[in-house]
Amino acid sequence: FVCKIKCLKGESIMKAVNKLGKLALFLIPIGVGINFVGYQIFYVLLKTPFACDAIGTVLVGALCGPFAGGVTGLVTNLINSITNPTSMFFAILSIGFGVSAGLLARKGMFSSIWKVALSSVVFAVIGGIGSALICWPLYGFDFFGSTSQILIAIPLYEATHISKFLCATIASFVMDIPDKLIVSIAAFCILKALPIRYLVKLPNGKMFIKKENK
């Protein structure tokens, strides 16, 4: 019975992979590369407090669906874990970005800039609140967040005296909103720049062609 379940899972994964197509599979490593480029530009080069390391994940999810988006996020964290093992604890968030991007794209949430802005709030909920839930036990139950989050969390705690966890969660969510807004807009701009001959070959591509032709 256990073997049968494993076989069924294996078959479902193979069906999902075959359904994606060669171009979609080719986009997954490109999406991973875009994630690293976004991080290098915004966090390392420009020295902003925003990592912006999910542009490729959101882009692949929007173009190729939830499965491809989730895989892109997972692979990104797997590679990051080589130099930073704790990044594996946050893989579930990266998968969430890719899956939600695929689902949001199917609902037409990447058809206009204001819908993209609304979508970024969904990503911020996943990244901001999810990150706080992971960091709290991972770094000790007295954790206020990263250096940039502390600027919000500590004053909030001193002013309201609510729990440190709640302050850290609010700070994490607030700081993640501009990050995911940049990520979503960057992915949206790339989507708009893609030629139709590529879009027609991707699972969600026709959706963007219809939006452009209206």
C-alpha positions as CSV (number, residue, x, y, z in Angstrom):
1,F,0.0,0.0,0.0
2,V,2.8,2.4,0.9
3,C,4.6,1.5,-2.3
4,K,1.4,2.2,-4.3
5,I,1.1,5.7,-2.7
6,K,4.8,6.5,-3.5
7,C,4.2,5.4,-7.1
8,L,1.1,7.6,-7.4
9,K,3.0,10.5,-6.0
10,G,5.9,9.9,-8.4
11,E,3.4,9.7,-11.3
12,S,1.7,12.9,-10.3
13,I,5.0,14.7,-10.1
14,M,6.0,13.4,-13.6
15,K,2.6,14.5,-15.0
16,A,3.1,18.0,-13.6
17,V,6.6,18.1,-15.1
18,N,5.5,16.9,-18.5
19,K,2.6,19.3,-18.5
20,L,4.9,22.3,-17.9
21,G,6.8,21.9,-21.2
22,K,10.4,22.4,-22.1
23,L,10.3,26.2,-22.1
24,A,8.7,26.3,-18.7
25,L,11.3,24.0,-17.3
26,F,14.0,26.1,-18.9
27,L,12.6,29.2,-17.1
28,I,13.0,27.7,-13.6
29,P,16.8,28.1,-13.5
30,I,16.4,31.5,-15.1
31,G,14.0,32.5,-12.4
32,V,16.5,31.3,-9.7
33,G,19.2,33.4,-11.4
34,I,16.9,36.5,-11.4
35,N,16.3,36.0,-7.7
36,F,20.1,36.2,-7.1
37,V,20.5,39.2,-9.4
38,G,17.6,41.0,-7.5
39,Y,19.3,40.3,-4.2
40,Q,22.7,41.6,-5.5
41,I,21.3,44.8,-6.9
42,F,18.9,45.9,-4.1
43,Y,20.6,44.5,-1.0
44,V,24.3,44.3,-1.8
45,L,24.8,47.0,-4.4
46,L,22.2,49.6,-3.5
47,K,22.3,48.6,0.2
48,T,18.6,48.9,0.7
49,P,17.0,47.1,3.6
50,F,15.0,45.0,1.1
51,A,16.3,41.6,-0.2
52,C,14.1,41.6,-3.3
53,D,15.1,38.0,-3.9
54,A,11.8,36.6,-5.1
55,I,11.4,38.4,-8.5
56,G,12.2,35.2,-10.4
57,T,10.0,33.1,-8.2
58,V,7.0,35.4,-8.8
59,L,7.7,35.7,-12.5
60,V,7.9,32.0,-13.1
61,G,4.8,31.4,-11.0
62,A,2.9,34.0,-13.0
63,L,4.0,32.6,-16.3
64,C,4.1,28.8,-15.6
65,G,1.7,28.2,-12.7
66,P,1.9,27.3,-9.0
67,F,4.0,24.2,-9.4
68,A,6.8,25.8,-11.4
69,G,6.8,28.9,-9.1
70,G,7.0,26.7,-6.0
71,V,9.9,24.7,-7.5
72,T,11.8,28.0,-8.3
73,G,11.4,29.2,-4.8
74,L,12.5,25.9,-3.3
75,V,15.6,25.6,-5.6
76,T,16.6,29.2,-4.6
77,N,16.6,28.3,-0.9
78,L,18.4,25.0,-1.6
79,I,21.2,26.9,-3.2
80,N,21.2,29.6,-0.5
81,S,21.5,26.9,2.1
82,I,24.9,25.9,0.9
83,T,26.4,29.0,2.4
84,N,23.6,29.8,4.8
85,P,22.0,26.6,6.2
86,T,19.2,28.5,8.1
87,S,17.7,29.6,4.7
88,M,16.2,26.1,4.4
89,F,13.9,27.0,7.3
90,F,12.4,29.7,5.1
91,A,12.0,27.5,2.0
92,I,8.3,27.2,2.7
93,L,7.9,30.9,2.3
94,S,9.6,30.9,-1.1
95,I,7.4,28.1,-2.2
96,G,4.4,30.1,-1.0
97,F,5.5,33.1,-3.2
98,G,5.7,30.9,-6.3
99,V,2.4,29.0,-5.6
100,S,0.5,32.2,-4.8
101,A,1.9,34.0,-7.9
102,G,0.6,31.2,-10.1
103,L,-2.8,31.3,-8.5
104,L,-3.0,35.2,-8.5
105,A,-2.0,35.2,-12.2
106,R,-4.9,32.9,-13.1
107,K,-7.2,35.3,-11.4
108,G,-5.9,38.2,-13.5
109,M,-4.0,39.9,-10.7
110,F,-1.1,40.6,-13.0
111,S,-3.1,42.4,-15.6
112,S,-2.7,46.0,-14.3
113,I,-0.3,47.8,-12.0
114,W,-2.9,48.4,-9.2
115,K,-3.8,44.7,-9.2
116,V,-0.1,43.9,-8.9
117,A,0.1,46.3,-5.9
118,L,-2.7,44.3,-4.3
119,S,-0.9,41.1,-5.1
120,S,2.2,42.4,-3.3
121,V,0.2,42.6,-0.1
122,V,-0.5,38.8,-0.3
123,F,3.2,38.2,-0.8
124,A,4.0,40.5,2.2
125,V,1.6,38.5,4.4
126,I,3.3,35.3,3.5
127,G,6.8,36.7,3.8
128,G,6.3,39.1,6.7
129,I,4.1,37.2,9.0
130,G,5.5,33.8,7.9
131,S,9.1,35.0,8.5
132,A,8.2,36.2,12.0
133,L,6.6,32.8,12.9
134,I,9.8,31.1,11.8
135,C,12.3,33.5,13.3
136,W,10.7,33.6,16.7
137,P,11.6,30.0,17.7
138,L,14.6,29.8,15.4
139,Y,16.5,32.7,17.0
140,G,15.1,32.6,20.5
141,F,11.8,33.7,22.0
142,D,13.1,37.2,22.6
143,F,13.7,38.2,19.0
144,F,12.8,41.6,17.6
145,G,13.8,40.9,14.0
146,S,16.5,42.2,11.7
147,T,18.3,45.5,12.0
148,S,15.8,47.3,9.9
149,Q,12.8,45.7,11.6
150,I,14.1,46.7,15.1
151,L,13.6,50.3,14.1
152,I,9.9,49.6,14.1
153,A,9.6,46.8,16.6
154,I,11.4,48.3,19.6
155,P,9.6,51.8,19.5
156,L,6.3,49.9,19.0
157,Y,7.0,47.7,22.0
158,E,8.0,50.7,24.2
159,A,4.9,52.7,23.2
160,T,2.3,50.0,23.5
161,H,3.9,47.3,25.7
162,I,2.2,44.6,23.7
163,S,4.0,41.3,23.3
164,K,7.4,41.2,21.7
165,F,6.3,38.6,19.3
166,L,3.4,40.8,18.0
167,C,5.7,43.8,17.7
168,A,8.2,41.7,15.7
169,T,5.4,40.3,13.5
170,I,4.1,43.8,12.8
171,A,7.5,45.1,12.0
172,S,8.3,42.2,9.7
173,F,5.1,42.7,7.8
174,V,5.5,46.4,7.4
175,M,9.1,46.0,6.2
176,D,8.1,43.3,3.8
177,I,5.4,45.4,2.0
178,P,7.9,47.6,0.0
179,D,10.1,44.6,-0.6
180,K,7.3,42.6,-2.2
181,L,6.0,45.7,-4.0
182,I,9.3,46.1,-5.7
183,V,9.4,42.3,-6.5
184,S,5.8,42.4,-7.9
185,I,6.4,45.5,-10.1
186,A,9.7,44.1,-11.4
187,A,8.0,40.8,-12.3
188,F,5.1,42.7,-13.9
189,C,7.6,44.8,-16.1
190,I,9.3,41.7,-17.3
191,L,6.0,40.1,-18.1
192,K,5.0,43.1,-20.2
193,A,8.3,43.0,-22.0
194,L,8.1,39.4,-23.1
195,P,7.2,38.8,-26.8
196,I,4.1,37.0,-27.8
197,R,6.0,34.2,-29.5
198,Y,7.3,33.1,-26.0
199,L,4.1,33.7,-24.1
200,V,2.1,31.3,-26.3
201,K,4.4,28.5,-25.3
202,L,3.9,28.9,-21.6
203,P,1.1,27.5,-19.4
204,N,-0.2,31.0,-18.3
205,G,1.2,32.9,-21.3
206,K,-2.1,33.1,-23.3
207,M,-3.7,34.9,-20.4
208,F,-1.3,37.8,-20.7
209,I,-1.7,37.9,-24.5
210,K,-5.5,38.2,-24.1
211,K,-5.0,41.1,-21.6
212,E,-2.7,42.9,-24.0
213,N,-5.1,42.5,-26.9
214,K,-8.1,43.9,-25.1
